């Protein structure tokens, strides 16, 4: 029973955070930012591995854009304004996989 309560709290927290992150931004503007700033390297034959957005969950994309923990992407993400980051996040989340905890919550 305690496990179920903990999982429910975690799921609701993630869902709340994901909903807040998805509430702002314009995915079409984010697509332009992605093409301009990301796809130049992350494309077939580019200098970095090709990105397939469905390979990542919503939480993984949120952490990547919000926390900026990748040294390779630091300069790119720092030059993007906060509003543009929200747009980029909208675009990434549009195609991201739902989080497993959200799926479990809906199924059970």
The 8 nearest C-alpha neighbors of each residue, nearest first, counted from 0:
[[1, 3, 2, 4, 5, 6, 7, 8],
 [0, 2, 4, 3, 5, 6, 7, 8],
 [3, 1, 5, 0, 4, 6, 7, 8],
 [2, 4, 6, 0, 1, 5, 7, 8],
 [3, 5, 7, 1, 2, 6, 8, 0],
 [6, 4, 2, 8, 7, 3, 9, 1],
 [7, 5, 9, 3, 8, 4, 10, 2],
 [6, 8, 10, 4, 5, 9, 3, 11],
 [9, 7, 5, 11, 10, 6, 12, 4],
 [10, 8, 12, 6, 7, 11, 5, 13],
 [11, 9, 7, 13, 12, 8, 100, 101],
 [10, 12, 14, 8, 13, 9, 15, 7],
 [13, 11, 9, 15, 10, 14, 8, 16],
 [14, 12, 16, 10, 15, 11, 17, 9],
 [13, 15, 11, 17, 12, 16, 10, 18],
 [14, 16, 12, 18, 13, 17, 11, 19],
 [15, 17, 13, 19, 18, 14, 12, 20],
 [18, 16, 14, 20, 19, 15, 13, 21],
 [19, 17, 21, 15, 16, 20, 14, 22],
 [20, 18, 22, 16, 21, 17, 15, 23],
 [21, 19, 17, 18, 22, 16, 23, 61],
 [20, 22, 18, 19, 23, 89, 17, 24],
 [23, 21, 19, 20, 18, 24, 89, 17],
 [24, 22, 21, 85, 20, 25, 19, 89],
 [23, 25, 86, 85, 89, 26, 22, 82],
 [24, 26, 86, 28, 27, 89, 29, 23],
 [25, 27, 90, 29, 89, 86, 28, 30],
 [28, 26, 30, 29, 25, 31, 90, 86],
 [27, 29, 31, 30, 26, 25, 86, 32],
 [87, 30, 28, 86, 26, 32, 90, 27],
 [29, 31, 33, 27, 28, 32, 90, 26],
 [32, 30, 34, 28, 29, 33, 35, 27],
 [33, 31, 29, 35, 30, 34, 36, 87],
 [34, 32, 37, 30, 36, 31, 35, 38],
 [33, 35, 38, 31, 32, 37, 36, 30],
 [36, 34, 32, 33, 31, 37, 38, 39],
 [35, 37, 33, 32, 34, 38, 39, 75],
 [38, 36, 33, 39, 34, 41, 40, 35],
 [37, 39, 41, 34, 40, 42, 33, 36],
 [38, 40, 37, 41, 36, 42, 35, 34],
 [41, 39, 45, 46, 38, 47, 42, 37],
 [42, 40, 49, 38, 47, 48, 45, 50],
 [43, 41, 49, 45, 38, 40, 44, 39],
 [42, 44, 45, 49, 41, 48, 40, 47],
 [43, 45, 42, 46, 49, 47, 41, 48],
 [46, 44, 40, 42, 43, 47, 41, 39],
 [45, 47, 40, 44, 41, 48, 42, 39],
 [48, 46, 41, 40, 45, 49, 42, 44],
 [49, 47, 41, 50, 46, 42, 45, 43],
 [48, 50, 41, 42, 43, 47, 51, 45],
 [51, 49, 41, 52, 48, 42, 54, 38],
 [50, 52, 54, 53, 49, 55, 94, 95],
 [51, 53, 54, 95, 94, 55, 50, 91],
 [52, 54, 95, 55, 96, 94, 51, 56],
 [55, 53, 52, 51, 56, 95, 96, 50],
 [56, 54, 53, 95, 52, 59, 96, 60],
 [57, 55, 96, 59, 95, 58, 98, 97],
 [56, 58, 60, 95, 59, 92, 97, 96],
 [57, 59, 61, 56, 60, 62, 98, 17],
 [58, 60, 56, 62, 57, 61, 55, 63],
 [61, 59, 63, 57, 62, 58, 64, 56],
 [60, 62, 58, 64, 63, 59, 65, 57],
 [63, 61, 65, 59, 66, 60, 64, 58],
 [64, 62, 60, 67, 61, 66, 65, 59],
 [63, 65, 61, 67, 62, 66, 60, 88],
 [66, 64, 62, 63, 61, 67, 84, 60],
 [67, 65, 62, 68, 63, 64, 61, 69],
 [66, 68, 63, 64, 69, 65, 73, 76],
 [69, 67, 66, 70, 63, 73, 72, 62],
 [68, 70, 71, 72, 67, 73, 63, 66],
 [71, 69, 73, 72, 68, 67, 74, 75],
 [72, 70, 69, 73, 74, 75, 68, 67],
 [73, 71, 75, 69, 70, 74, 76, 67],
 [72, 74, 70, 76, 75, 71, 77, 69],
 [73, 75, 77, 76, 72, 78, 71, 70],
 [76, 74, 72, 73, 77, 78, 36, 79],
 [75, 77, 79, 73, 78, 74, 72, 67],
 [78, 76, 74, 79, 75, 73, 80, 72],
 [77, 79, 76, 75, 74, 80, 73, 81],
 [80, 78, 76, 77, 83, 84, 81, 75],
 [79, 81, 83, 82, 84, 78, 77, 76],
 [82, 80, 84, 83, 85, 79, 86, 77],
 [83, 81, 85, 84, 80, 86, 24, 79],
 [82, 84, 86, 80, 85, 81, 79, 87],
 [85, 83, 87, 81, 86, 82, 88, 80],
 [84, 86, 24, 88, 82, 83, 87, 89],
 [85, 87, 29, 24, 25, 83, 89, 84],
 [29, 88, 86, 84, 90, 89, 85, 83],
 [87, 89, 85, 91, 90, 86, 92, 84],
 [90, 88, 26, 86, 92, 87, 91, 24],
 [89, 91, 26, 29, 87, 93, 88, 92],
 [90, 92, 88, 93, 89, 94, 95, 52],
 [93, 91, 95, 89, 94, 90, 57, 88],
 [92, 94, 90, 91, 95, 89, 26, 88],
 [93, 95, 92, 53, 52, 91, 96, 90],
 [96, 94, 53, 92, 56, 57, 52, 55],
 [95, 97, 56, 53, 57, 55, 98, 94],
 [98, 96, 56, 57, 95, 99, 101, 102],
 [97, 99, 101, 100, 56, 57, 96, 102],
 [100, 98, 102, 101, 103, 97, 56, 96],
 [101, 99, 103, 102, 98, 10, 104, 6],
 [100, 102, 104, 98, 99, 103, 10, 105],
 [101, 103, 99, 105, 100, 104, 106, 98],
 [104, 102, 100, 106, 101, 105, 107, 99],
 [103, 105, 101, 107, 102, 106, 100, 10],
 [104, 106, 102, 103, 107, 101, 100, 99],
 [107, 105, 103, 104, 102, 101, 100, 99],
 [106, 104, 105, 103, 102, 101, 3, 7]]
